[in-house]
Amino acid sequence: MENESKKGYWFVALVVVIIVVAAYLALKNEASAPTDDQTGAVGGVCTQDVKRCADGSYVSRVAPTCEFTACAEPLNPNTEVPADWNK
């Protein structure tokens, strides 16, 4: 009788270990999985793509939202420059 209770104990212990290992692996894979949203955020790091602005310059994504930074406003050649602009 005592031998059967030891077998039952080891079986329960084995099942508990299997459940704990499976839960650990599932949580580990979920935490490291890349996101599938449209922002490009993967584990707190943004993708390295760039966007070309109208003036020919490029902007990249900025964490934490991984949105592209705003393009510079194009200069209007008809705008008057103040006399003290470089002071």
C-alpha positions in Angstrom: 0.0 0.0 0.0 2.8 2.4 0.9 4.5 1.7 -2.5 1.3 2.7 -4.4 1.0 6.0 -2.4 4.7 6.9 -3.3 3.9 6.2 -7.0 0.9 8.5 -6.8 3.0 11.2 -5.2 5.6 11.0 -7.9 3.0 11.1 -10.6 1.4 14.3 -9.1 4.9 15.8 -8.7 5.7 15.1 -12.3 2.4 16.6 -13.6 3.0 19.7 -11.6 6.6 20.1 -12.9 5.3 19.6 -16.5 2.6 22.3 -16.0 5.1 24.8 -14.5 7.6 24.3 -17.3 4.9 24.6 -20.0 3.7 27.8 -18.3 7.2 29.3 -18.2 7.9 28.5 -21.8 4.5 30.0 -22.9 5.1 33.2 -21.0 8.7 33.5 -22.2 7.6 33.1 -25.8 4.8 35.6 -25.4 7.1 38.3 -23.9 9.7 38.0 -26.7 7.2 37.7 -29.6 7.3 40.7 -31.9 4.1 42.8 -32.0 1.9 42.7 -35.1 0.6 46.2 -34.8 1.3 48.9 -37.4 3.6 51.0 -35.3 6.7 48.8 -35.8 7.4 48.4 -32.1 9.2 45.2 -31.3 10.1 44.7 -27.7 10.5 48.5 -27.1 12.8 48.9 -30.2 11.5 50.5 -33.4 12.2 49.1 -36.9 14.9 50.9 -38.8 12.8 52.0 -41.8 12.7 55.7 -42.9 10.3 58.0 -44.5 11.2 60.5 -47.3 9.9 64.0 -46.8 8.8 66.4 -49.5 12.1 68.3 -49.2 14.2 65.2 -49.9 15.3 64.6 -46.3 14.5 61.5 -44.3 13.0 60.9 -40.9 13.0 57.7 -38.8 10.8 56.2 -36.2 11.1 57.3 -32.5 10.3 55.1 -29.5 8.1 54.5 -27.5 5.3 54.7 -30.1 7.5 54.2 -33.1 5.8 56.9 -35.0 7.8 58.8 -37.7 9.1 62.1 -36.6 7.5 65.1 -38.3 9.1 66.3 -41.6 10.5 69.8 -41.6 8.2 72.4 -43.1 9.3 73.3 -46.6 10.8 76.8 -46.9 8.7 79.3 -48.8 11.1 81.2 -51.1 8.7 84.2 -50.9 9.0 84.6 -47.1 11.0 87.6 -45.9 13.8 86.7 -43.5 14.2 89.1 -40.5 17.3 91.2 -40.6 18.4 89.8 -37.2 17.8 86.1 -37.9 21.4 85.0 -37.4 22.0 86.9 -34.1 
